[in-house]
Amino acid sequence: MLLTMVKMEIIGSKKYFYQVLALLHELGTLHIEDLSKKEDLFLKRMYLDEEAAESKKDLRNLLTRINGIISVIEPTDIKKFSDKSTGHNLFWKKNSTELHEDANKLLSVLEEKTRSLASKKSQLELELNSLDRYQSVIKRIYPLAKSIVSLKGSETVAFLLEGDYKNTINVLNKEFGKITNDNHELISTPIDDNTTAAIIVFNKKYSAKIHRFLSSKVSELNLPTDMKDLTIDGVLREIDKKKIEYPKEIEKIQKELDSISKERYFKLKAISNAIQNKVDEIEKVSSFGETEFTFVIHGWLPYKDMPNMKKKMNENFSGKILIRQLEVSTEDLERAPVVMENSPWVKPFEILLKVLKPPRYGTIDPTLFIAIFFPIFFGFIVGDIGYGLIVFITATVLLYKLKDTQSEMLIATARIFQIAGISTIIFGFFYGEAFGTLMEIALAKFHLTKMFEWQIGAIHIPYSRDPNIENRIVELLFISIGVGFVHLVTSLSMGIVNSVREKSRKHMWEKLGLLIFIVSFVGLIIVKAQNIPYVSGLMTLLLFAGLGLVLYGGGLLALMEDSIGLIANLFSYLRLFALGLAGAILAAAANSFVEILGFQVGIILAIALHAINVIVGTFSPAIHSIRLNLLEGFGKFYEEGGEEYKPFKARR
Amino acid sequence: MDSVASWKAISAAIAIGLSALATAYAQGKIGSAGAGAIAEKPESAGMIIALQALPEIIVILGFVVAMLIVTGK
């Protein structure tokens, strides 16, 4: 549900301003309203004084330097660090000057050391990467180089031709000939599909011209400085030596960085967060108002957090700060931030709402709606005990592996599929399916079929999705439409409630009209099909009454678009039946492989097809269940336009 | 095979064949546009993959119609 929000005003003497700001930051519940556009005779926008601006600049500079060190010593596996809270409480209460001093002390010890270690490590890694390339090229040109006779006064240059240029060796030969008056030797060999290596030997007097020509046309093979004077054999030996030494050096540097990380990482993180908090506080100043002697802060917070805020203000400032609840106008309500609070099994579905803007304040929280209908749709489509167990177990294992991560999205997704898995198992019992017809076959083999049969009214369970059963397909069709009808009626009812809350009468009549229309439309079909006397006249009357209300509430366009659209929406739920039947038939086909091809071959194909069906049968129903909720469902009641709740909260 | 059965088979084939073509066309368009969108904005990959899955209902419904034709009296 959406929490009730209250608008607060905090006024106090300017000498308490930064202390109040720090307290608000620590409490982390106030969504600050920007007062900069609300200037009046007495209230002006607050500006940063010179000292604060200078402090912000210095703090930002420190933050950049500290974050630079953090990026170098960031541990790959934080779980191995036992004490994550080291240093956090040391910096929490400190002011800008104290943070400045502490940060500078840390930087003086660590900055130079980590910078040089990181720089040396990346240099070694870069060289190590290029050594492989040199080695492969040199090994390929080695036979070439051996065939060249190096004369006194001659220079040898190796270069590479890549991509489209690898076939231009003849053209290059002609150009070299022009430069050296044909006093050169050029030989080449392919390195790989895309690269050709070549060696040119020429008189040293042409060196500058040749190098200038090469630099504009090709990639010259430039060896590291310490290898330039070595023979090809020497270069290869040196490369082998470095390929053994460099990884050891890199490991040694990494160990040193790891020990710095273990000792200092969380302290640096804590001071970085503390400095970032101070910067956030200073930057927030422009959202506040001021008079000559006082500061003014306006903000929103959940009603349940108001007593705590008042209590903390009084405790810290002994009544010197005025904090009061303001009356809210209709205009204010449009700007009120929205906070959702839901029970643990509903909360994961909040991530599905992230594709939309938050709902308007005062309207119904749609999370419960989607938390009920998504699992129903998913289970209705997949409806298989075996597949449901796989989905549930996979989601549970994923949750276990993710328990230490911060990824809310992944954890919520896993929880959603846990719930969807349970729904799938329940519907699996309803359809009598476990890996398709496997359960049916097994029960028949062991003469246990009667044990798993029930009769609930006119419905015989298991309610098999076998298309060969007479009228079964048509029944499933009507059941899908029935489920869709319930979904649409629920959403239209919620739409009526929202219209009443928003005091939008025309909207309310339109939604009521659509509700009466769809109920009477479906009623009329049932009445005609069942030949129920007398009622069809009443249904027709209601149908036209509904259309009349739609016309009154929404106009001609609403009458044409929304009423016809509603019928189309109803038939959109046929996808529940269609997807489900396709999945069931695929599962049955997988099981039939064993019968047709024999056990040994058939079982492998059956498992493969079931695996594909599980993957497709999880992804596709999820997409369509979400789509039915967000498009058909939400389209009838969801009012977008709320503001996201972003409390002024300190980082920890 | 009598003529009714053969007409059923042809009708079912047309139902699923044409809807499969329509789905393929739609998903091809979405896929190529989506590839371009992901190249520019990788974080949109999840949404693009979800959109890619939406047109498959066309072929599913075509399959259902084919089933209705084949299993109908």
Interface residues (C-beta under 8 A of the other chain):
Chain A: V355 P467 N468 I473 L574 R575 F577 A578 L579 L581 A582 I585 F619 S620 I623 H624 I626 R627
Chain B: M47 A50 A53 L54 E56 I57 I60 L61 F63 V64 M67 L68 T71
